[in-house]
Amino acid sequence: MATQSKALRAAYEKIDTEKVYPLKEAVKMMIASKSVKFDATAEMHVNLGTDPKHADQQVRATISLPNGTGKTVRIAVFCEDDKVKEAKAAGAIEAGSDSLIEKVSKGWTDFDVAVATPTMMKSMAKVARVLGPKGLMPNPKAGTVSPNIEKTVKELVGGRIEFRNDKSAIIHTIFGRISFGEEKLLENLDTMVTAIKNAKPSGVKGTYIKSASIHCTMGPGILIDIAD
C-alpha cells in the first residue's frame, strides 16, 4: 500500500490541477498516472450547468463506444418465452417472462442491466419497486426497452453504456481501461465527449458544460479541454 501511495503522490506532482489539458495530452498523462497493480478503469466526470430539478434539463443518453468499455456486463432479459433462446445466445445471463419476474420479485438482482420487450413492460410493474431503487428498471430513453432483443443485448455486451446527470448535475461515466492504450482510449473519450455535447437539453440557456476531468482508478484528476 505504501508503494502505491508513493506512486500516487509522484503522479500528482506531474499534473497541474489548475491547468486544462487537450484530450490527447490528458489521456497520455492519465495512463502514466496509474498507481494500482490491476487494470485500472478510465473514468470521466463532467460538471454541467443544468438544473436537474427541471425535466427539460435532464441529460440522459446511450452510446456505443468504438472500443467497448472493457467491462463484463451481466444482462437479464424480460421477454416472451419464444425469445428466451435468442436472448441467451446474444449474451444474456438470464431471460424469461413470468418466471424471471417471480425470481426478481423475491430479491434476485445479480445483473448489471435489465432489458425488456415492449409487451413485457406492463408485467414489469410487479418488480418496479425492486428494480427502480437500484436503477435497473428498463427504460425506452436508455434503450433498454426494445422489440429487437438480439441487437440490444449484443450492443450492451459490446460496450453500449448509458450516461446521465446525478442530482448535483454531474455526469460520472467510464470510457475504457488503461490496458486499451492511448489510441483506443482517446477514440473512446472523443466519442463520449461528442455524445455529451449532443445530449444538451433544449431547456439549457446558459453554460452547458462547466468543466470536465478524467482519471484512472485511484489516480489524480486531470482537467480536459472539451472545446477541442
N, C-alpha and C positions, 0 to 999 in steps of 0.2 A: 504494500500500500504506500509506503514511504517513497518508493521509486516512482510510482505513478504521480504522486503529489509533486515531486520534484520536476517531473516531466511536464506536468500541467503548468507549474509556475514558469518554467522555461518557455512554454508556448505563449503564455500571456505577455511575457517580456518582448516577444517578437511582433506583437499586434498592437496597433494604436487603436484603442477602444473608442476614440472620438472620430477617427477617420472613416470615411465611406469609401469602400473599395469597389473597383469594377468586378463584374461577376467572375471572369477568368482568374484574376489575381486572388479573389476571395476563396474560390474553390481550391486553388493550389495551396493557400495558407491553411485552409481547413484540413486538408489531407495531412499536411506537415504537423498540424497541432494534435494529432491523435496521441492520446496518452494511456489508452487501455490496450490490453493484450488481445481482446476479441475483435471481431469485425464490426467496427463502430457504425452506427446509423447516422446518415446525413440528415439534419433537421433544418427547417426553415420556420421563422416566426415573423409575421407581418402585423404591424400596428396600424389599424385602419382609422380613418377619420369619419367613421359612421356611428350611428346611434342604433344599437341592436334592439332598442325598445320599439322602434318603428318597423312595421312589417316590410315597408318598401326600401329598407336599408339593410336587410339581411343578406349576407354573402354566403352562398352555398352552391357548389358545383362539383361535377365529377370530371376526372381527367385520366387518360391513359398515358402513362409515362413511356417514352420510347424505349427505355431500357429496364422497365419494371422497377419495383421497389426493393427487391432482394428479400422480401418478407414472405413467409409462407402464410397464406390466407385460408382459414377454415370457413367453408361456406355451407350453410344449411338452406335447403330449398323447399319452400312450401308450394307444392304443385299437385295437380291431378295425378292419380296413380299411374296413368299411362305415360307420364313424363318422368317418372322416378328413374328409370334406367338411363334415360338421356341425360338427366341432371348429374348422376353419379359418374357417367362416362366422361362428362365435361370437366369433372374435378370436385364436385360437391362431396363433403364427408357424410352428409345425411340428407335425405329427401323423402317427402311423403305428404299426405294430406291430413286427414283426421288423426291418424296415429302419431304423426310428428307434432301436431298441435297439442295432443294429450301429453306427450312426453315433455314438451316445453312448459305446459301449464303446471307440471309437477316440479319444475325448477331447473330443467336441463338447459343450459345456455353455453355449452362448451364450443362455441363457434365465434368467429370474428365478424361475419356478415350474414345477414338473412336476406334471401331473395324470394319473391313470391310472384305467382302469375296473377293477373288482374282479377280473375274469377275466384281466387282464394282469399282476397282481401276482406270480404265480408266475414268469413270464418276466423280470420286473424284477430278479430275483436276480442276473442276469448283469451288471447295471450298478450294483448296490448299492455296490460299492467306489468307483465314480466319483462317484455322486450323494450318498452318505452323508456323506462328509467336508465336502462343500460345503453340506450342509443342504437338498439338493434332492430327496431321496427322498420320493415320495408317501406320505402317512400318513393313515389314517382320522381320527385325532384332529385333524388340521389341515384336514380337509375336502377333501383333495386326492385322495382315492380315492372315486370316485362313479360310479354307472351312468348318471347324468344329466349327460353331458358338456356339452351346450349351456348348461344352467343354471349349472353350476360355472364354466365359462370366462367367461360373461357377468358373474357376480358378482365374479370376480377382476379382470376388466378394469374393472369399475365401482367398485372400491375396497375389496373384501374383503381383509383382511390378517390375518395370524396374529401373535400376540404370545406370548412365552414368557420364563420367567426364565433367566438365564445361570447359570454356576457360582457366581457371587457373590450369587445371589438378587436380581438386579436385572433389571427389565424395561426394555428400550430399544425404543421404538417411535415412529412418526410419526403425525401426525393432520392433515396437510394442508400447504398452502403459504401464505405471507404474503399472496399476492395474493387469497386467498379472502375476506379481510376479517374483521372482528371477529365478526359474527353466525354465519357458517358455521364458523369455527374454534372458536368457543365450543360450537356444536352438536356438532361432531365430538369435541371434548375431553370434553364431558359424556357422550357415548355411550361413549367409551373408558374413562373413569373407572368408569362403571356396569358395563361388561363385566369390568374387572379385579376389581372388588368381587365380582361374581357368580361369578368363577372361583376364589374362595377354596377351597383344598383342605380336605377333611374332616379331614386329619391335623394341621392347624394349630390349636393350642390357645391360644397367646398372641396377641401383637400381630401382625396380618396385614400391615398396611401401615405401615412406619416413617416414610417421608417420600416426597414426590413433587415433581418440578420440571418446568418446561417451558422451552424456549428455542428461538430460531430459529438457523439455521446461523451459526456463529461469533458468536453472541450470548450475553449473560450468562444464567446460570441463575436462574430465579425459582421459589421455593418456593410450592407451591399447597396450599390447604386443601381436601382431597378429602372432608372430612366434610360440606361443604355441597352 
